Structure formats: structure tokens, C-alpha cells
Amino acid sequence: MKPNKDRNLFQESIDGLNQWIVEARRCGEQLSTVSFGNVEVSIQCGSGSYCTPRTDNAEKYTEVELGYPSEQPPEYIMEYIDGSLDRDPTKAVYAYVPIELVARWAFEKGGVKALPAPEEEK
């Protein structure tokens, strides 16, 4: 793949994740497990989550909370673990993870495979 094409696909991953997050929050949904490649991880954001901005209905999130990945995250995600690095990384929460790093992880695993569709507005 050419560098420009990779960069465009990477930006699409960032934009797609953000769009899904914003739409889910607008519909009043709690976010849930996202799959990329063979990895599943919880993505959360809102007033009670480790995210930026820390509000329920942001237009865009620059940092999100990840939790309970099905496999150990890469080192660039491990830096955000909430608590000790000695704990099981698959039973941990990762605070204020930049959306670009989430997209990078997804991109490295082959892209986002499953985003639950937000339900209609409640």
C-alpha cells in the first residue's frame, strides 16, 4: 500500500470511530464492545468516563476510555493503563487514550470489524 493511501485509510478509521461514538452518545446509548481483527475492546466516553471532553454529547472525542481488551494491547496503549502495570492487561481500564492510538491499533489489526449500530433515539 502506498503511504498516502495508508494515511487516508488511517484518517478514515479515526473519523469512523469518532462518528460512531458521537452517534451512539446522541442516541443515549452506552458504548460497547468494538472488534478489530481478532481483538474486542470496550470503548466508553461521556461524563462518567476517562475521556476528553468529559461530557455526554460532544461533537468529537479526542481521548476515550478503553476497557477489558481480549488480548494485551500494544505498548502505546499500555501507557494509559489505569493502575499498576503488574495487573492483567485484559482486566484493566485504559484512561484518556487518544483516538488516534485507538485507530492505529484497529488499523494494525486490519480495521474495525464490528461497530454495534446505535438504536433509535430514546
Secondary structure, DSSP 8 states (H G I E B T S, - for coil): --HHHHHHHHHHHHHHHHHHHHHHHHTT----EEEETTEEEEEE-STTSS-BS-STT-S--SEEEEE--SS---HHHHTTBSS-TTS-GGG-EEEEEEHHHHHHHHHHTTSEEE--------
